[in-house]
Amino acid sequence: MADLITEIWEGLRESGIPEVMLFLPDGTASRCHWDDTTMIGLMRVALLGDQDRKIVRIIPVDQCTGIGVAPPKGIDPMSFRSVVQGKLNATLLQEDGAHDG
């Protein structure tokens, strides 16, 4: 259960959505691209720029309280849900087709 956020993000990345909003343990949220994460031992961490403190925050992804997909600027989040769902469904169909073989 602890790896849930990482698992969700991996699925989003495989579906072509590598950039997400991470909801952090302190109640804030931060946009992060999969390429801005790294493994420290067995733990995936997000490297987040903190403008206020002028630091790079290193946050264990699985300590995040949630994950979301931000729509491009000017796009209604309600209508963007169908885009996200379409990408996820297309990836699942490809995977199912590969297993049917």
C-alpha positions in Angstrom: 0.0 0.0 0.0 2.9 2.4 0.7 4.0 2.4 -3.0 0.5 3.5 -4.2 1.5 7.0 -5.3 4.5 5.7 -7.2 2.4 3.0 -8.9 -0.2 5.5 -10.0 2.5 7.8 -11.3 4.2 5.0 -13.2 0.9 4.2 -14.9 0.4 7.8 -15.8 3.9 8.1 -17.2 3.4 5.0 -19.3 0.2 6.6 -20.6 2.1 9.7 -21.7 1.4 11.8 -18.6 4.8 12.2 -16.9 4.1 15.5 -15.2 1.8 15.5 -12.2 0.8 17.6 -9.1 2.0 15.9 -5.9 0.0 16.7 -2.8 2.7 17.0 -0.1 2.5 15.9 3.6 2.6 19.6 4.7 -0.7 20.3 2.9 0.9 22.1 -0.1 1.1 20.8 -3.7 3.9 20.9 -6.2 4.1 20.2 -9.9 6.7 17.5 -10.7 7.9 15.7 -13.8 8.9 12.0 -13.6 12.4 13.1 -14.8 12.7 15.2 -11.7 12.6 12.1 -9.4 15.4 9.7 -8.5 15.9 6.6 -6.4 17.7 6.8 -3.1 18.2 3.2 -2.1 14.8 1.6 -2.6 12.9 4.9 -2.3 11.7 7.1 -5.1 12.0 10.8 -4.2 10.8 13.9 -5.9 13.2 16.8 -6.3 11.1 20.0 -5.9 12.3 23.5 -6.3 11.2 25.7 -3.4 11.4 29.3 -4.4 10.5 30.7 -1.0 13.2 28.9 0.8 15.6 28.8 -2.1 16.2 25.1 -1.8 15.5 21.8 -3.5 13.1 19.8 -1.4 13.6 16.0 -1.4 10.3 14.4 -0.8 9.7 10.7 -0.7 7.0 10.2 -3.3 5.1 7.6 -1.2 4.8 10.1 1.6 2.7 12.3 -0.6 -1.0 12.3 0.3 -2.3 12.5 -3.3 -1.5 12.9 -7.0 -3.2 14.8 -9.7 -2.9 15.8 -13.3 -3.0 19.5 -14.1 -4.6 20.4 -17.4 -2.7 22.7 -19.8 -3.4 26.4 -19.3 -6.8 27.5 -20.6 -8.3 24.0 -20.5 -11.2 23.3 -18.2 -10.2 20.6 -15.7 -13.7 19.0 -15.9 -13.3 18.4 -19.7 -9.7 17.4 -19.3 -10.7 14.3 -17.3 -11.8 12.6 -20.5 -8.4 13.2 -22.0 -6.6 11.6 -19.0 -9.1 8.7 -19.0 -8.6 8.2 -22.8 -4.8 8.0 -22.4 -5.1 5.5 -19.5 -7.6 3.4 -21.4 -5.5 3.3 -24.5 -2.5 2.1 -22.5 -4.6 -0.6 -20.8 -5.9 -1.8 -24.1 -2.4 -2.0 -25.5 -1.3 -4.0 -22.5 -4.3 -6.3 -22.8 -3.7 -6.8 -26.5 0.0 -7.7 -25.8 -1.1 -10.3 -23.2 -3.7 -11.8 -25.6 -1.0 -12.4 -28.1 
